[in-house]
Amino acid sequence: MNMHNPLQVASIIEPSPAAAVAAADYSFAPTPRLERQAAVESNARSYPRRIPLELRRAQGIHVQDSEGRWFIDCLAGAGTLALGHNHPEVVQAMRATLDGQRPLHTLDLMTEAKETFIDELFALLPPAFARNARIQFCGPAGTDAVEAALKLVRTATGRSQVMAFHGAYHGMTQGALGLMGNLGPKAHLDGMISGVQFLPYPYAYRCPFGIGGEAGERIGLHYIENQLTDPESGVLPPAGMILETLQGEGGVIPASAAWLREIRRITRDAGVPLILDEIQCGVARTGKPFAFEHAGIVPDVLVLSKAIGGSQPMAVVVYDKSLDVWKPGSHAGTFRGNQLAMAAGAATLRIVREQRLDEHAAAMGARLAGHLRAVQKDFPQMGDVRGQGLMLGVEMVDPAGRPDALGHPPQNGVLASAVQRECLRRGLIIEVGGRHSSVLRFLPPLIVEAAQIDQIADVFARSVAAAVARA
C-alpha cells in the first residue's frame, strides 16, 4: 500500500467499519462519561446534545465510540479534518516535532516549522494574491482571526463601520457576534461591535426579495452599491465588508461567481477592503484550493482556520501588504506560535496541493449531490439540495405548509432533526444548521472515496424514508 496516497487512508483500518455501518441499527443510552459531561460541562455545550457519542478511536472517515460501534464522520470537526482522522503523514509530522525536541510554544518567534507552513500556504494561494500578501498569526480559533481582520481594516482605513450579510457566521467573540446573522447567540448581550450594516446575501432558494434567480441577485447588488454611493444613504463609508464565499452555519448557501465578481467590483470602486471568511469553505473543500477562486477574484483580506492546522488549532489572516500599517503588538495572542499545528498544517496543505484534493473534492461532491438529488425526487420534504464540492446541504421543508413568494414550502427543523437522528442510528454523523435548523449538512473529509460516498447516500436515503414515515 502507498501510505503517501491520502485516498487510501481509510483502508488502513480493517474493513469492518464500512460493514458495521451497513448493518447498523444503533440505540443510544448515556454512558457514565456522557453523564459526567452533562453534570460538569457548561450548558453551552452543543454537539453532544444531538450526537450523544463517547468517542475512543478514529481513522480516515470513520470514528468508533466507547461501545465499539463505527460511524461515518460527515461532520469532520466542522470541516477541520480535511484529510480525515489520524492521517499518517500528519501524525508523522507532529511526531517528528515532538521527537526532535523542537520548541512547542514560541509566541511569534520564527521557527523552521513556521517558515514551512507559510511556504505551503502561500503555494496554495493564487499567485496574484500571494505575491503581495502578508500573514498575521492569531490565537487558535477562527473567531480571533476575524477580530484581527476587523482591527486591520479599521486601522488601515481610519473608519469604523463594517458591512456584513444576512445569514453570516464569523465566530462567537463579541466582535464576531456583531457580524452574525443568527439572532439567538447575541439576543441578550451588550457591548458587541457597533456600526454594522447588514446586507442581503444571495439565498437563491429563499430570495430576500421574493424574486430569485439572476434578477434577485441584481436587485441585491444594486441595493449594496447604492448604499456605498448614495450621499444620503445614511451609511458612513465602511472600514470593510466581510462575507463568507459559501455560507456554512447559515445553511450551506453558495454565492454565485457572477455575484462575487460584482461585489469585488463594487468594493474596489468604493475603496472598501473586501474580507473573505473562508474558515470553513477554504482549503479545497469547494472544489478549488479556495472558494473565491470559482469567481476568479482576489480579496483584500482572507481569514483562515480549521483545515489549515491539520487537526490542530490554528488561525491566520492573509492580506494585501498595502493594509499593513498597524503598529507592533496591535494584535497578539499567546498561542499564535502553535508549532504542532504548523507542522500538521504544513503537511496537510502539501498533501492537498500535491494530490490535487480540490479536484477530488469536486468529483466526490458532484457524486454525492447527484445521489441527494435522486433521493429528492421521491421526497418533496427535501426542498433544496445545494453547495459546492464536499460542502453540501439539504433544506428540509413541510410540503403541507404555506409556500413563500417563490412557491417554496416553509422550513422544517423538526424533520431535519429527525433525519439526523435516523442517520446516527444507521452509523452516519451529519450536522444541522441554517434557518430554523432545517438544513442537513455534509462536510466529509476530502479523502472520502466513491464507494464511501455511495454508502453515505444510501444511509441518508434510508434515514429520510424512516423519518418521513414516522412524522
Summary of the structure (lengths in Angstrom):
residues: 471
radius of gyration: 22.0
end to end distance: 46.5
largest distance: 66.6
contacts: 1680
relative contact order: 0.16
helix: 43%
strand: 16%
